[in-house]
Amino acid sequence: MSTVFNTLRGTRLTGGIFLDAEFSAPWCVAAQVTPEDCRPFMPVPQHIIAYHYVALGDCVIALAGQPPATVSAGGIAILPRNPPHFLASALNVVPVHADHLVQPGTGAGPAHIEYGGGGEVTHMLCGFLGTDTPGAATVAMLPDLLIVGPADWTVAAWTESSLRFAVQESAKGPADSGVLLVRLAELLLFVAIRQYLALRPGDCAPMVAGMRDVLIGRALRLLHHQMCRHWTTEELANEIGLSRSSFAERFVRAVGEPPMRYLARQRLDKASLRLLETSDPICRIAYEVGYESEAAFNRAFRREYGSPPSAWRRGAMTHRPESSSPANQARSA
């Protein structure tokens, strides 16, 4: 894991907090950091990492194709690839585009939003980190959404005050004051990644492999981002411009196993998390992770885990405390 953080520390990051938002239930907004959000702080970067820190109340965050998660006061949601997403008090509320709600900030302070139906209040600080450096390849292999709840880290108590101090200092205008925001946001990013890797240490291996071999790193990103695609070793080799034999040899040398074996394990790992964290039917989970039939998924899962997915789910839920699931930690944070 230290290799991952050494690479991240070598990545030149810039950014800022561009929005101070206060919502009152019921509310739902469609959001995504835009180039216009970045321009007051820096030239538009090649890679944008968005984040939302919840200072008060609760926020539901939802991305296409993923179950929603809840972030409570003291928690932060980080989106390593800045996908479109929804923020809401509840997802049954009709969404509006956040861009239409933004009001200019006072002085050099961030823009602000006040929106909602007058009920329970949620207060958020929204920001971004941007980079054009190659180290962003490490971030590209992270999941679309990282959530660190207030119970997951020891710095939650002072995060809001530190963010507000950084915003105030930046608003005063000294040339170096914006560095405070960037460094604090970097800390939040590193803590979130550390927490994610602590919960799923196996995900550290492909990141390290991708840093050692750029082409294998590209192949790993393709596999992780298109897990449902019916890959073959030859197709993957063609995508990155290598012969099948050369690619297979380099992949094994970097990752420690053949590409299709690696893909199968990642699919089953993702499926096992879905079995624990959702009540979705097994046939749906099988399809989501890339299996054409439930029967094929059952056979593969039994080979890897020693029992069919339905029996494994029952046994795991019986012996695993409800609060131990990362998704449940996020929901109950």
Summary of the structure (lengths in Angstrom):
residues: 333
radius of gyration: 21.0
end to end distance: 25.7
largest distance: 63.4
contacts: 1073
relative contact order: 0.13
helix: 50%
strand: 20%
